[in-house]
């Protein structure tokens, strides 16, 4: 059965552009586009009224450019710009490079598996729904709530980091004031719904990626000895730090310790799949966005941190910082200061500030959409299904924003300790999400073949197929084992739970899900692969496949990442 056969035999899959979500108001069928400008954009009181609908559906207002920028730069934040300094100190430049490379390979396969599922089933809250549909409803329950808490906890973390970032300029204002300012900024972005998130991510991603490109050009010049005369990099620098003090610090334990920083830095890469449910045409927008992840991993993370390892001494005491987050410990800021580049450290600090705010907005987006999806499936209180007339999941957004209030605990003397536990709760949560995506893809492919479908009927296929998902799942398990080793090495209960708190939390949600729904592991014949498939434009897909087939071999390989 080919693609054309699928188009004829699957009535639930329609061709053409996606129709706008419709609802009934006073006996008349209304659509999102028919609302006036102020209501569509959430700028009047009418926009907060509940959308009347038998089936709740978010708006599809994201464009291709939004999807591309969310994929390539959306989640670059404090983990990359600041956390990489602590990772360099703990593991050395070799561990920093290899651990980020391993996590990068994992993410590459995760995102392609997610892309295949999200184009075929572009469902709001997709990560958890794929686990529910293809693995185990109880595990899906656990993954949904795990993802909500992962992002909800990141919101106060990023608000606090944003406040502390301003201390770099020695501003004599309480961090509580800055937390309030940034919380208001996040609220303003969310007034505009998914389009507000998409535009904010587009602008911030352009700024972040531009800054990283500028850094790599400057770093290459500094490595070659082109720095200002009389400063650290005024002669050929090369890879001297890889020899002295060496490429690896603290042995195998140091190597394993860097994994959690790398995982935290890549967190949010999967948001492009969540955004697919709110894009105008996932079939056209998502494949190009997925391909951008390759460039993000290789060019920005791997190459950028390779330069960091060349230019910063892993034994430099400044990398340790002086608190929960110290932007003066950012290796990017240290390079600017050591090179004598006047004003560049201020520029990088502004980029760090934009990055952490961007992640805060992403946290509200990711947690609220997943919470709404949980409520639609009966896994959360029903009032979270409230979608207003401008397409915002209102109660879900409000509850997640309320988590931002936790940022104020940092004003107290014990704030660092509280935040260390919050960070522990969110630290490994992303790994469980990524592993579940890979496992869901493996089980989907098995069920797809069992029900008589062929690969030609899948509009976008993961580059590594099912083997890529096996590799991604294997690497997730290896990283979890490595982090477990780091957690138990000190033989201290508090240290263990700070390092591995995510595991008992996920197991708790899994047990709750099973006790609530009384459903376990799905057999292959129980997996439904046909319902819920949406508007696949097979004319476009077949034309694209024909164009690729006509390319020379080298261009076909290049098409995988461009």
N, C-alpha and C positions, 0 to 999 in steps of 0.2 A: 504493500500500500504506500503510495507516494504522497507528496505534498498536495498534489491536485486532488487525490482521493480524499484526503483529510478535509479539504475545503468543502467537498460536497457532502461528506458523510457525518460531519460533526456540526450539528445545527447550533451548538452553544458557542461556536467560534465564528465570529463574523468578520468580514473584511471591511476595509475602509477606516476612516478616522474614528476615534472614540467619541461617542455622543456625550454631551455634558450631563452630569448627574441631574435627575429630575425629581421633583417632589410635588405633592398635592397641597394646595393652599386655597381654602374656600371653594372647593370643588373644581378648581382649575389646575391643570398641569403647568408647573412652573419649572424653569431651569435656572442654573446659576448665572448664565450670561444675560438673562432677562432682568435680573435685579439692577437697580440703578447703581451708579459709580460708587457712591458713598457706602451703600450696603455691601456691594461686592468686595470692597476693600476694608470692611470692618470699621468705618469711620463715623457711624451714627448708632443711635440706640436700637434702631430697627434691626441692625445686623446681628445683635445678640439674641434675637428671638430664635426659638428652636426651628430648625428645618423640619417640615412635616414630610415624613417618608416611611414607607413600609420597610425599606432596607437602607440603613445608614451608609452613605458613601462620601468620601472626601472629594474635594475638587481636584481637577487635573489641570493645574495652572503652570506647572514647571515646564520649561523649554529645554531644548537640547543643550544650549550653552550652560544652563544651570546644572544639568546632570553631569556634564564634563568637568566642571569646576568642583562640584561636590566630590567627584571621584578622585581627581588629581590633587586637590589641596584642602579638602574640607576639614580633615581632622588633624592637620599639622598644628600642634599646639605646644604646651609647656613640656610635655614628655620629650619632644624632639629638641626644642630650643634650650630647655633648662635641665630636664632629667637626664639628658645625655651626658652632662658633666659628672654627675654622681656615678653613672654607669662606667664612664671612662676611668674614674678613680678606683672603682671596685674591681673591674676586670681588665683594664688596660686597653690599648688601641686594638689589639688583635681580637679580644673578646667582643669589643664594641662592634667591630666590623663583621665578624662571623655570626654573632647572635642576631644582629639586625638582618643579615643576609638570609639566615635560616627562617626567621619570622617572615621575611619578605617572600620567600618561596612558598611558605605556608599560605600567606594572604593572597598571593597570585592565584593559587588553586581554589581557595575559598571564594574569592570574588567571581571567578569564572563559573564555578558551580552555582553560586547565587544568581548570576546573570541568566543562566539557562533556566532556572526555576522562576525567576521574577518576570521574565518576558512571557513565559507560558502561563504563569499564574500571578499577575501583578496585584497582589492582595495587600491591603493596609496591614501593617504589623507582620510582614511576611516571614521573618525568621521564626517566630514562635508557631505560626500557622503551618509552616512546612514540617516542623518537628511533630506537631499534632497530627498532621495528615499522613506523613510517611514513616514515622518512627513509633511513637507511643503518645497518646493523648495526655498521660500523666507527665511524661517528660516535656511535652509541649507546654503544659501548665508551668512547669518549673522554669523552662527557658524564657517564657513570656515575663514572669515576675522577676526572674534574674536580670533580664534586660532592662526592665523598668527601673529596678533599684540601682543597677549599674550606672545608668545615665542620671537618675534623680540625685544620686550622691555626688556625681561629678559636678553638678550645678553649683552647690556651695563651695566645693573645692576650687573650682575655677574662679568663682567670685572672690574668694579670699586671695588667690594668687594674683588676680588683677589688682586688688587693693594693695597687696604687698609690693607689687611691681613698681608702684609709684614711689615707694620708699627709696628707690635708686636715686631719685632727684632730691632726697632729703626734704620732702614736703611735710611740714609740721601739722598734719591733719590725721585724726584717728582713722584707722583702717575701717571702722564701722561706717564712717561717712562715705568712703569710697565703695564699700560693699553696697550701700544703699543706692549710690549713683549708678553703678553697673547693673544692679538688679532692675532699676527703672528702665535702663537701656534695653535689657532683655525683654521686659514687658512691652516696650514700644515696638520692638521688632515683631513680637508675637501678635500684636494687634492686627498686623497685615497678613496673618496666617501663613500658609505654606509659601506664598509668593514673597512675603517678607523674609522668611528663612532663606529661600532660594537666592534672592537678590543680595542679602547680607553675605551669604556664603560665596557668591560669585565675586563680590567686591573684595572681601577679605582674602579669598584664595588668590586673586590676582596680585594683591599686595604681598602676601606671604611667599608666593612662588617667585615673584620679582626679586624679593629680598634674598632668597636662597641662591638664585642665579647670580646676583651681584656678589654675594659672599663667595661663591665658588670661583668666580673670576679673580677676585681679590686674593683668595686663598692660594690659587695657582701661582699668582705673581709672588706672594710671600714665600711659598715653598721654594721657588726658584731664586730667592734672595733679592727681590725687587722692592722690599719694604723701605720706608723712610730712613735716611742715613742717621746713624747714632742710636737706632732702636734694635729690637731683638732680631728682626728678620731682614737686616740689611746685607746679609751674605747668604750664599746657598745653604738652604736648611735641610732639604731632602727628607729622609726617613730616619733621622738620628734618634728620635724617641722610640722607634721600634727596636733599636739595639740597646739603648740606655735611657731609661731604666728597664726597657724590655716591652715585648708585645703583650705579655699576659701578667696580670697581678693576681695574687691570692690563689693561684693554682686552679684546680677544677671547680672548687666552690666559687671562686670569682667569676669563672666562665658561666656557670649556671645562674649566678645572681643577676646577670645582665639581662636574662631572658624576660623577666617581669617588666623591666623598664622598656624593653623593645615592644612587648605586647601592649603595654599601656600607651606607647607612642603611636602604634598602629590602630588603636581602638577608634572606631568611627568610620573606618574604611568601608564597612558593610552598609553604612547609611544610604549609599547610592541605590541599594536594592530596596530599602524602605521607601525611598523617594520615588521609585518606579510607579507605585500606586497612584501618585499625584502628578505624573507627567502626562502630557497631552497624547503622546504616542510612544509607549515603552518599546515597541518593536523597532522603531527607528532611533530613538534617543539612547537607549541603554547599551547596545553593543559598543558604540563609540566611546561611551563613558567608561565601560569596563576595561577597554583597551588602554585608557589613560593610566590605569593603576600600575601597569608595567613601568611607565616612565616615572611615576611617583616613587616607586620602590627603588629603581635602579639609579635614577638621576638625582633625586632629592635626598632620599634617606641614605642609601649606600654610599654614593659618591660624596655627598655632603659630610657625612660622619667620617669617611675615610680622610678627608682633609682635616677634620677636627683632630683625629688621631695623629696626624703628621705634625700639627702645629702646637698642640697643647701637651704639656708634661703630665702624665697620669698621676704623678706623685705631688702635683701642685696642691698645696693646702687650700687654696682659694676655691677649688672644685667642691669642697665639702660644704661650703655655705655656712650660714649661722642660724638656720631655723628650718621651718617646714619647707619653704621655697624661698630661695635667695637668688634673685636674677643676677647678682654680681658673681654668682657661681656658674653662670651660663658660659660654656666654652666659647660661644660666639662673641660675647661681650669681652671675655678675657683676651681673645685674639686681637680685637680692636684696640684694647688698652695697651697690650704689649707691643703692637705694631706702631703705636703713636699716631693712629688715625683719628684726628680730632673730629668729634661729632658722630663718628660711625657707631660708637657704643650707644649713644642716645638714639640713633636711628634703629638699631637692633632692638633696643628696649621698647620702642614704640611698636615694632612688629610683634614682639612677644606679647605686649598688652592686647593688640588686635587679635592675636591667635587665641589667647585664653578666653576672651570675650566670645569669639567665634565658637569655641568648644562649648561654652555655656549655653549659647543659643541652640547648638546641635543637641545638647543634652535635653533641653526642653522638648525639642522636636521629636527625638527618638523615643523618649520615655512616654510622651503624651500619645503618640500614634500607636505604640504598642499597648498601652493601657486601654485605649479605646477598642482595639481589636480584641483584647482579653474580655472586655465587657460584652462585645457583640457575640462572643462564643459562650457566654455564661460563666466565664472564669473570673469575673470581677463584678462589683456592683453595677446594676443596670444604668444608673444615672451617668456613668462615664461614656455612654453611647451618645450623649447630647452633642449634636453637631449644629452649630448656629447657621444663620442664613448666609454668612460669608464663608462657610466651609471650615470653621475652626472647631476642633473637639474641645469645647470650652471648659468643661469641668476637669478634664484630664490635664489641660494646660495649666489651669489654676492650681491644682494639687501639686504638680511638679514644680511650679514656680515657688510654692510655699516651702519646698525643700531648701530653696535658696536661703531661707531664714537661718538655717543651720550654720551658715557662714559666720554669723555673729558670735558663735562660741569661741572663735579665735581671739576675740577681745579679752576673754578671760585668761588668766595665767595658765590654766590647764588646757587651753585651746589646742596646742600642738599635739597633746596626747589624744584628745578626742578625734582630731583630724587624722592622726596616724591610723586609728581604728577604722574610720570612714574610708580611708584610702585602701586599707586592707580588704574591706568589703567589696570594693570595685576593682581591685588590682587584677585578679585572675578571672573575673566574670566574663571578659571578652573571649577568653580561650574556650570556655564552654559553649558560647554562642557559635564560634567558628567551627568547633568540632561537630556541633549539631548540624550546621549547614552542610558540611561534607558528608555526614552520615545520611542526612535527608536526601541528598543528591544520589548517593549510592543506592538507597532503597527505592527512590523514584525510578532510576534507570532499570532496576530489576523488575519492578511492577509494570513499567512501561512495556518491556518486552513480554512479560507474562500475559498482558492483556492484548497482545497481538499487534502492537505498534512498532514502527521502525524509526531509526534515527533521522531519516529524511523528514519525518513529521515534526521534528523539534526545530523551531525557527532559528534558535541560536544555541550552538553546542559549545560546551566547555572545552577549551583547547586541549586539556589533558584527558578528556573523557572521564570515565569512572576511575581510571588509574590516578589521575590528578587528585581526585577527592580522597582516594586511599592514601596517597602521599600526604595530603594536607591533614587528614585525620591522624596518621602516624606521627607527624611532627607535633601536633597538638598534644598527643599522649606523651611524647618524649619531653616536651617542655614542662608539662604538669609533673612528670616524674622528677625532672631536674629541680623544679621549684620545691617539690616535696623534700628532696635531699637537702636543699638550702634551709628549709623550715625546721627540720628535725636535727640538723647538725649541732646547734647550740644546746640541745637537750633542755629546753626551757619552754614551759607551756605557753606563756604569754607571747614569746617570740614565734612559736609555731602558729598560733592563731592569728597573729598579725601578718604572717606570711601566707597563710593558707585558709583564711576565714571564708573565702568564697565557696569552698567545697562543702562544708557542713550546711551553709545557707542553701545551696542548690539541692542537696539531699533532703533538707527540710521541706522545700517547696515540692520536690518530687513525691515525697510521702504524702503531703497535703493533697496534691493533685490526685493521687491514687485513692486516698480515702474518700475524696469528694466525688470523683467520677467513676471509680471502680473499673477503670479500663487500663489494660496493660499493653505489652508489645504487640504491634499489628503484624499479622501474617501477610505474606505477599498478596494472597487472593483478596484480602480485606482492604487493600489500598486502592482508593478511587483516583484514577489519573485523568478522568474525562470531565467531570463537572468543574465549573469555575474557570475554564479556559476562556480567554477574552480576545476579541477583535484582532486576530492575526491577519495582516495584510499579505496574503500569499503572492499576489502579483509582484509586490515590492521585494519579498524574500527571494522568489525565484529569479527575478531580474538581477539581484545582488549576487546570487550564487552563480548565475551564468557569467557575470562580469568577472568574478574571482576565478572561475574555471578557465577563462580565456587568458589569464595572466601567466607569465613565465613562472617557473618554480620559485625563484628567489623572491619575486614580488608576492607570491602567495604566502610565503613564510613571513614576509614583512607585514602583510595584511593582518596578521595575528595581533600585532602591537600598534598598528597605525589605523 
